[in-house]
Amino acid sequence: MGAEEKSIAIVGGGASGLAAAIGAVWAWRAQGNDPAALTVRVFEADERVGRSILATGNGRCNFSNARPTADRYHNGSFMMEALRQLDERSADIPPLAQHDFAADRTPVMRFFSSLGLAWREDEEGRLWPLTNKASSVLDVLRNCCAANGVEERCGCRVVKLVPPNGDTGRFTLYLEDGRLERADAVILAVGHHGVAQLLPEGVVVLPYQPVLGPLAVKERWVRKLENIRVRCGLALQRNGAETAREVGELQFRKYGISGICVFNLSRHANPGDIIAIDFLPETAEAECVGFLRERLRQLEGSLGEVPNWGRFLDGLLLPRVAEVLLDAAGINSDQVVFPEDFPRFAPLLKALPLTVAGIADKNQCQVCRGGIPVTEVDPSTMQLRRQPGLFATGEALDIDADCGGYNLTAAWTTALLAGISAVSRILGE
């Protein structure tokens, strides 16, 4: 079979599917091959590619993070090895080998620089398009695909994948409309909708579990605080031990709590766990009673009298939040403040408990945990160990991460590796 007949099929036209296509055509060109000698087709069940990108970050697309670390990821060691491998292999891919950045910049940043995307980095390392529009991310991806001859096959759902017979055969893709397609290598860039049916026999897909979403709680008092937002600390506790902690903006909902800090904790929370809300995250627990005493001293001086609890908490807590805390402490807001009450109020101010009931709304979850176990995949290539020529990327893999661009970083990284490695595979390297 001549080089002119080579083809790569990518199942899924989301973030990782488009990036895999680009990785493949760049790697093919880097070997000095005729661009026309490789066919790369992206099969997308939807009527257009990249729809999921447009919905990311409320339409603004926090497309990556400049500081990915293993602790941000489920199966973080696999993810870090993939990043390391992509960084090493970037030297052989001219667009990825550009040194526009310092040595600590990621290959994902070099990737988007090569595509022409301008961005800004915030204080937490999150990367945003300078236009503040997710469409800019999709535009540069599609521009590169189109310029390099990548074919978009929209409205084409792949329902079955038959591996080649022997090392020299080709994969057969069965489309929903009955058509067949052939490919020398296949990259699975689909999420939890249908990946299992495309895998070879013996590869078990881990059950998908929605994560990175709002949490329902058992306490009914949260209904009183519907839509109130507070900046606070959150400590996740299990059997009396703290297992995770976040600081950020929390939004109370009638069913429970939401917000980025809650989404991050949802990746670790189980029903029955306790989430303790810290309304004074900058004040140590041991200093809280002293903080309240000093506040009382200052207010007595400014008001000329001892305030009641309602006035005492004005300016520190929103009135409805203060009411909930006072109710929990058994204190009436009209009562005059006595320092003797501080030891029973301070623990609630620092750790108001909520009992996790589970994910509140699976439709609001940003990612799913589960998919192809990382033990089934070579982290240096994204090739399935049991099926040469078959690669997996993004949401097809059992990788998930915190909010902040980490999940898309995983998508781009695994996709670029898969595209580059698919070319190496069909060239016999």
C-alpha positions in Angstrom: 0.0 0.0 0.0 1.6 3.3 -1.0 1.9 6.4 1.0 -0.6 8.1 -1.3 -3.4 5.9 0.1 -3.0 6.7 3.8 -6.0 8.0 5.8 -6.9 8.8 9.3 -10.5 8.8 10.6 -11.3 11.0 13.7 -14.6 10.1 15.4 -15.9 13.3 17.0 -15.6 16.9 15.9 -15.3 18.6 19.3 -12.2 20.2 20.8 -10.0 17.1 20.9 -11.2 15.9 17.4 -10.2 19.1 15.7 -6.9 19.3 17.6 -6.1 15.7 16.6 -6.7 16.5 13.0 -4.3 19.4 13.1 -1.7 17.3 15.0 -1.9 14.7 12.3 -1.5 17.0 9.3 1.3 18.9 11.0 3.2 15.7 11.8 2.7 14.5 8.2 4.1 17.7 6.8 7.0 17.6 9.2 8.1 14.3 7.7 8.4 16.0 4.3 5.4 14.1 2.9 3.1 15.3 0.2 0.1 16.9 2.0 -2.2 15.5 -0.7 -1.0 11.9 0.2 -2.9 11.9 3.6 -6.6 12.1 4.0 -7.9 13.2 7.4 -11.6 13.0 7.9 -13.5 14.2 11.0 -16.8 12.4 11.5 -19.3 14.5 13.6 -22.8 13.3 14.4 -24.0 16.9 14.9 -24.7 19.3 12.0 -21.5 21.3 12.8 -18.2 20.7 14.4 -17.1 22.5 17.6 -20.5 23.1 19.2 -19.2 22.1 22.6 -16.4 24.7 22.3 -18.9 27.5 21.8 -20.7 26.6 25.0 -17.5 26.6 27.1 -17.0 29.2 29.8 -20.4 30.8 29.2 -19.4 31.5 25.7 -16.0 32.9 26.6 -14.0 29.7 26.6 -11.3 29.4 29.2 -9.4 27.3 26.7 -6.4 26.3 28.9 -4.3 26.9 32.0 -0.7 27.9 32.0 0.1 26.0 35.2 -1.3 22.4 34.9 -0.3 20.1 37.8 -1.0 16.5 38.7 -3.1 17.4 41.7 -5.7 19.1 39.5 -6.5 15.9 37.7 -8.1 12.5 38.3 -5.4 10.2 37.0 -3.0 13.1 37.2 0.2 11.1 36.7 -1.1 9.9 33.3 -1.9 13.4 32.3 1.5 14.8 33.4 3.3 12.0 31.4 1.2 13.0 28.3 2.2 16.6 28.7 5.8 15.6 29.0 5.6 13.5 25.9 4.0 16.2 23.9 6.6 18.7 25.0 9.4 16.3 23.8 7.7 15.5 20.5 7.0 19.2 19.8 10.6 19.6 18.8 9.9 17.6 15.6 6.7 19.5 14.7 7.7 23.0 13.3 4.6 24.9 14.4 4.9 23.4 17.9 8.6 24.0 18.1 8.3 27.8 17.9 10.0 29.4 20.9 7.8 32.4 21.4 7.5 31.8 25.1 9.7 31.1 28.1 10.7 27.6 28.8 7.9 27.1 31.3 5.2 27.7 28.7 3.1 24.7 27.7 2.9 23.1 24.3 -0.8 23.9 24.3 0.1 27.6 24.5 2.5 27.2 21.6 -0.2 25.3 19.7 -2.7 28.2 19.9 0.0 30.8 19.3 0.8 29.0 16.0 -2.9 29.0 15.1 -3.0 32.8 15.6 -5.1 33.0 18.7 -4.4 36.0 21.0 -5.2 35.5 24.6 -4.8 36.9 28.1 -3.7 35.0 31.2 -5.3 35.8 34.6 -3.9 35.6 38.1 -4.8 31.9 38.4 -3.2 30.9 35.1 -6.4 30.6 33.2 -6.2 31.5 29.5 -8.9 33.4 27.8 -9.3 34.6 24.1 -8.4 38.3 23.9 -11.7 38.7 22.1 -13.5 37.1 25.1 -15.4 34.9 22.6 -15.3 31.2 22.4 -16.0 31.5 18.7 -12.4 32.8 18.2 -11.0 29.5 19.5 -13.2 27.5 17.1 -12.4 29.9 14.2 -8.6 29.4 14.5 -9.0 25.6 14.8 -11.3 25.3 11.7 -9.1 27.7 9.7 -6.1 25.5 10.2 -8.1 22.3 9.4 -9.5 23.9 6.2 -6.1 25.2 5.1 -4.6 21.7 5.5 -7.4 19.8 3.7 -9.0 18.2 6.7 -12.5 17.0 5.7 -15.5 17.7 8.0 -18.1 15.0 7.7 -21.0 16.5 9.7 -24.2 14.7 10.3 -22.2 11.4 10.1 -22.6 9.2 13.2 -20.2 6.3 13.4 -22.1 3.4 15.0 -19.5 0.5 14.7 -15.8 0.1 14.2 -14.2 -3.1 12.9 -10.5 -3.4 13.4 -8.2 -4.6 10.6 -7.4 -8.2 10.0 -3.7 -8.4 10.6 -1.1 -5.6 10.7 -1.6 -4.4 7.2 -5.4 -4.1 7.0 -7.6 -1.1 7.5 -10.2 -0.1 10.0 -13.8 -0.2 8.8 -16.2 2.5 10.1 -20.0 1.8 9.8 -22.0 5.0 9.6 -25.6 5.3 10.8 -26.9 5.7 7.3 -25.4 2.4 6.2 -22.3 3.7 4.4 -18.8 2.3 5.1 -15.5 4.2 5.4 -12.0 2.8 5.6 -9.0 4.2 7.5 -5.4 3.2 8.3 -5.7 4.7 11.8 -8.7 5.8 13.9 -8.8 8.4 16.7 -11.7 8.3 19.1 -12.6 11.8 20.2 -16.1 11.1 21.4 -17.3 11.5 25.0 -19.6 9.3 27.0 -22.2 9.1 24.2 -21.2 6.0 22.3 -17.5 5.4 22.9 -18.2 1.9 24.4 -19.6 0.5 21.1 -16.6 1.5 19.1 -14.0 -0.2 21.3 -12.5 -3.6 20.6 -13.6 -6.6 22.5 -12.1 -6.9 26.0 -11.7 -3.1 26.7 -14.2 -2.3 29.4 -15.4 1.3 29.7 -15.7 2.6 33.2 -19.2 3.9 34.0 -19.7 7.6 33.4 -20.4 9.8 36.4 -21.2 13.5 36.0 -18.9 15.7 38.0 -18.0 19.4 38.2 -21.5 20.5 38.9 -23.7 21.9 41.7 -24.4 19.9 44.9 -27.7 19.2 46.5 -27.7 19.3 50.4 -30.0 17.9 53.0 -30.5 21.1 55.0 -33.6 23.0 54.1 -32.5 26.4 55.4 -30.6 26.9 52.2 -33.9 27.8 50.6 -33.9 31.0 52.6 -30.7 32.1 50.9 -31.8 31.4 47.3 -29.5 33.2 44.8 -27.3 34.8 47.5 -23.6 34.8 46.7 -20.8 34.9 49.3 -17.1 34.6 49.1 -16.0 32.0 51.5 -13.9 28.9 52.2 -15.3 25.4 51.8 -13.9 22.3 53.5 -15.1 18.9 52.5 -15.1 16.5 55.4 -15.6 12.7 55.6 -15.7 10.9 58.9 -14.4 14.0 60.6 -11.3 14.4 58.4 -10.9 17.1 55.8 -10.4 15.7 52.3 -10.5 18.8 50.2 -10.7 22.6 50.5 -11.6 25.5 48.1 -11.9 29.2 48.4 -14.2 31.2 46.1 -17.7 32.5 45.4 -20.5 30.2 46.5 -24.1 30.7 45.3 -26.9 29.3 47.4 -29.7 27.6 45.6 -33.0 26.2 46.8 -31.6 22.7 46.3 -28.1 23.4 47.7 -25.0 25.2 46.6 -23.3 26.1 43.3 -20.3 28.1 42.1 -16.8 27.2 40.8 -15.5 26.3 44.2 -18.5 23.9 44.7 -18.0 22.4 41.2 -14.4 21.6 42.1 -15.5 19.9 45.4 -18.1 17.9 43.5 -15.3 15.9 42.0 -14.5 14.5 45.4 -17.8 14.6 47.3 -19.9 11.6 48.2 -23.4 11.6 49.7 -23.2 12.0 53.4 -20.0 14.1 53.3 -20.0 17.4 55.2 -19.2 20.7 53.5 -18.3 23.3 56.2 -18.7 26.9 55.0 -16.1 29.4 56.3 -17.4 32.9 56.1 -14.1 34.3 57.4 -11.5 32.4 55.3 -8.7 34.9 56.0 -9.2 34.6 59.8 -7.7 31.5 61.6 -10.2 29.5 63.6 -8.2 30.1 66.8 -8.4 33.9 66.2 -12.1 34.1 65.4 -13.4 34.8 69.0 -10.7 37.5 69.3 -11.9 39.0 66.0 -15.4 39.1 67.3 -14.3 40.7 70.6 -12.3 43.4 68.8 -15.3 44.1 66.5 -17.6 44.5 69.5 -15.1 46.9 71.1 -14.9 49.0 67.9 -18.7 49.2 67.4 -19.3 50.1 71.1 -17.0 53.1 70.5 -18.6 54.2 67.2 -22.2 53.6 68.2 -21.9 54.8 71.8 -23.7 51.7 73.0 -23.6 47.9 73.0 -25.2 46.8 69.6 -27.7 44.0 69.2 -26.7 41.0 67.1 -28.4 42.4 64.0 -26.3 45.6 64.0 -23.3 43.7 65.1 -23.3 41.5 62.0 -24.3 44.3 59.6 -21.4 44.9 57.3 -19.9 41.5 58.0 -22.6 39.3 56.7 -25.6 39.8 54.4 -28.8 40.0 56.6 -30.3 36.7 55.4 -27.0 34.9 56.0 -26.7 36.5 59.4 -30.2 35.3 60.2 -29.4 31.7 59.3 -26.2 31.7 61.5 -28.0 33.3 64.4 -30.8 30.7 64.1 -28.2 27.9 64.2 -26.7 29.4 67.3 -30.0 29.9 69.0 -29.6 33.7 69.2 -32.2 36.4 68.4 -31.0 39.3 66.3 -32.6 41.7 68.7 -30.5 40.4 71.6 -27.7 42.6 72.9 -24.3 41.1 72.2 -22.5 39.5 75.1 -18.9 38.2 74.6 -20.0 35.1 76.4 -22.0 34.1 73.3 -18.9 34.3 71.0 -17.6 30.8 71.7 -20.9 29.2 70.3 -21.2 31.7 67.4 -17.6 31.6 66.2 -17.6 27.9 65.2 -20.7 28.5 63.0 -19.0 31.5 61.4 -16.0 29.4 60.6 -17.7 26.0 59.7 -21.4 26.2 59.1 -22.1 22.5 58.1 -24.1 21.2 55.1 -24.7 17.6 54.4 -24.1 16.5 50.8 -27.0 14.7 49.1 -25.3 14.3 45.7 -25.1 16.1 42.4 -28.0 18.5 42.1 -28.4 18.6 38.3 -26.4 16.3 36.0 -27.3 18.6 33.1 -25.2 21.4 34.7 -22.1 19.2 35.1 -19.3 20.3 32.9 -17.6 16.9 32.5 -18.0 13.2 33.2 -15.6 10.9 35.0 -15.2 7.5 33.5 -14.6 6.1 30.0 -11.5 4.2 28.8 -9.3 3.3 31.8 -5.9 5.0 31.4 -4.2 1.6 32.0 -5.6 0.6 28.6 -3.8 3.5 26.9 -0.1 4.3 26.2 0.4 7.8 27.7 3.2 8.5 25.2 1.0 8.0 22.1 -2.7 7.7 23.2 -2.8 4.4 21.4 -4.9 1.6 22.9 -2.6 -1.1 24.1 -4.9 -3.9 22.9 -5.5 -2.4 19.4 -2.7 -0.9 17.4 -3.8 1.9 15.2 -6.7 2.9 17.5 -6.2 6.1 19.6 -8.3 7.8 22.2 -8.4 11.4 23.3 -10.2 13.9 25.6 -13.5 12.8 27.1 -13.1 9.3 25.8 -10.5 8.8 28.5 -11.0 8.5 32.3 -9.5 11.9 33.0 -11.2 14.9 34.6 -10.0 18.0 36.4 -10.9 21.1 38.3 -12.5 24.2 36.6 -10.0 26.7 35.2 -9.0 25.4 31.8 -7.5 22.1 33.0 -10.0 19.8 31.2 -9.5 21.5 27.9 -5.8 21.3 28.5 -6.2 17.6 28.7 -8.3 17.5 25.5 -5.7 19.5 23.4 -2.8 17.5 24.9 -4.1 14.0 24.3 -5.5 15.0 20.9 -2.2 16.4 19.6 -0.3 13.4 20.8 -2.9 11.1 19.2 -2.7 12.9 15.9 1.1 12.9 15.8 1.3 9.3 16.9 -1.3 8.2 14.3 0.9 9.5 11.6 3.9 7.7 13.1 1.9 4.5 13.1 0.8 4.6 9.5 4.3 5.5 8.4 5.6 2.4 10.2 7.8 4.4 12.6 
